[in-house]
Amino acid sequence: MAKEKTIKKEVPVEKNEPIEIKPEEVTKIVAPVAMQDDTDEAMPEDFPIEKDIASKPDRYFEAVGRRKTAVARVRLFTRGDKQFLVNGKPYQEYFVVGEDQQTATASMRKMKCLDKFKVTVIVKGGGRNAQAEAVRHGTARVLVDFNNNFKKRLRKVGYLTRDPRMRERKKFGLKRARKSPQWAKR
C-alpha cells in the first residue's frame, strides 16, 4: 500500500497544533473560482480585472535628504500643478523665515526648475534650519534621479553632500557632552 503524501503546515491556532493538508486540497485552495468548475460562467461584475486609467497614480521620483536629526522625503512629480509643498503647506507658509525659504529651494533655483515641477516634501525631526537643509539635500538628490546631467552642477555647489555634523552625545559624570560640573578645591 502506498502512503499519501501530506504536508504539515503550522497555522496559528489556539493550541498551535500542526494541520495536515493533502496536495490535492492545496490546488483546490489556490485555484481561482473560474478554474474550479468547468462551466463557462463569466467572472462576477464586481471582480476587479482592470483598474481605471484615470485612477492610476502619477509618476514621480523620490529621494531622501538628511541633516542632523531632520529627515526629508521628497517626491518630484512630472505632471500636475506646479507647486512646492512641505508637509502639505506651501513652502512659504511652512518656512516662515526668508533665509530658510531660500535654503529649502536653493537646489531647485540653481537648476532653474522651481516652477516646472510639483514637489511634495514630508520632513520630520530637527529644528527649522536643519529641516530646510534636509529639504535642500533631498531636492538635489531627486533632481539627479530625474536628470543625471544635473549632478555635476549640484555637486560643485555642495548640495549633494550630506552634512555629517551631528550633536555629540552627553557623557556620564558630565553636564553635557564636554561641560563638567564646577570644580572646587576646598
Secondary structure, 3 states (H helix, E strand, C coil): CCCCCCEEEECCCCCCCEEEECHHHHHHHHCCHHHHCCCCCCCCCCCCCCCCHHHCCCCEEEEEEEECCEEEEEEEECCCCCCEEECCEEHHHHCCCHHHHHHHCHHHHHCCCCCCCEEEEEEECCCHHHHHHHHHHHHHHHHHHHCHHHHHHHHHHCCCCCCCCCCCCCCCCCCCCCCCCCCCCC
